[in-house]
């Protein structure tokens, strides 16, 4: 009887320990790890640029009429000149133009052109992210200026 009791106790403990294990075959869902940018913020550059583009496109007022007047009329006496940027890639971008007392962000869609009027005879920093590639240029602008960007 004592052997039977020990055997029964052993079987009970064995079965209880087996029941305590988690036999679930479902694996936890994992999100892809975000990319660590050079600024220390965990985020994909392309995704961040796209979010900024989508937010900016809702409130941005293009200066098309002013730019066309500047290009087609004699604007040599004008204090402003145009900067035109042609985006020849399949990615949306946000171009940042900054200079002395001037700062503007321009959303430029894939295969679209963006333009802006800026005060002339100044240094401008032009920068943006195009399909995970950084564009940066410093230019002294004295007359209308055009760039084509592609990836």
N, C-alpha and C positions, 0 to 999 in steps of 0.2 A: 504494500500500500504506500509505503514511504517512497519507493521508486516511482510509482505511478504519479504521486503528488509532485515530485521533483520534475518528472518528465512533462507533466501538464503545465507546471510553472515555467519551465524552460520554453515550451511551445508558445505559451501566452506572451512571455516577454519577447520572443523572437517575432511573433506576428505584430505586436504593438510597435516594435521598432521599425518594422517594414511599413506600417501604416503611417508613421510619422514623416516618412520621406515624401517629398513633393514629386509626384510622377507626372506632372503637367507637361505636355508636349508643346505647348504654346510658347514661342520665343518672345521676349520683350521687343517691342518695336523701337528701333533706333533711328534717330534723325541723322542725316549726314553732318559731320562736324563742320562748323563754319570756318571760313578762312580767316586767319589772323592777319589783319592789315598792318602796314608799317606804322600806323598811328596807335596800335595797341587795341583797337576796337574790333571785336569779333564780328565780322560781317563780310559778305562777298562784295567786292568792289562793283561788279556789274549790277548786282541786285540793289546796292545802295544808290548807284547812279540812276537806275531805272525808277526807283521810288522818288528820288529828287526830281527827275524829269516829269513824272506823272503829277507830282504836286505843283511844280512850276508851270506846266502847260495850262493848268486851270486858271491861273491868275496873270499870266504873261500877256502884255499888250505889245504886239509887233510894231515896229517903226517903219513899215513898208513904204508908206507915202513919202516920208522924209528922206529915206534912203534913195528912192527912185528920183525924187526931185534933185537930190544932190548929184546923182550920177548923170542925169540927162540935161541939167541946166548948168550954166557956168557958175560954179560955187567957189571960185578961187578967193573971193572976199569973205566967204562964210567962216565963222569961227569953228565950225564942226565939219568932220569928214566921216565917211562911212567905213565900217569894217564888215565885210561879207565873208561868211564861212559856209562852205559847201561840204556837207557830210556825205561822203561816198561809201559809207559802210552800212552794214545791216543792223547796226546798234544805235539806239537813241543816245544822245549825249547832252550834257549841260556844260556850256562854255562859260567860264568866269573871266571877266575882263575887269582889271583893276588898274588904276592909275592915280595920279594926284587928284584928290577930291572926287574920284569917280570909282564906282563899283557897280557891276551889273552881272547877273546870271541870265544866260540865254538858252532856252531849251531848243535843241535842234534834232528833229526826228531823223530816222534812218532814211537815206537818199533824199534829204531835204536841204534847204539853204536857210540860214539865219543871218540877219543883218541888224546892225545897230549904228546909231550916230554917236560919235564921241568928240570931245574937244580936241582940236589938232595941236601939233607941236608939243606933244607930251610922250613920255615913256609909258607903255602899257604892258602889263603882264597878262598873257593869255594862257589859260590852263583849262584842262578838262580831261575826262576819262572816256576813251573810245574803245569799246570791246576789251576791257581790262588792260588797255595800254594807256599810258599817261602821255598827254600832250602838254608841253610847256614851252612858251616862247616869250621873250621880252623884245619889244619892238618900239622904236621911236617913230611915231606916226605923224607925218606931215601932210599926206594926202590920202585919198581913198585907198583902201587896202583889202585885198581878197586872198583867201586861203582855201585850199582843197585838202580835206582830210580823208584818208581811207585806211582800212585795216588790211 
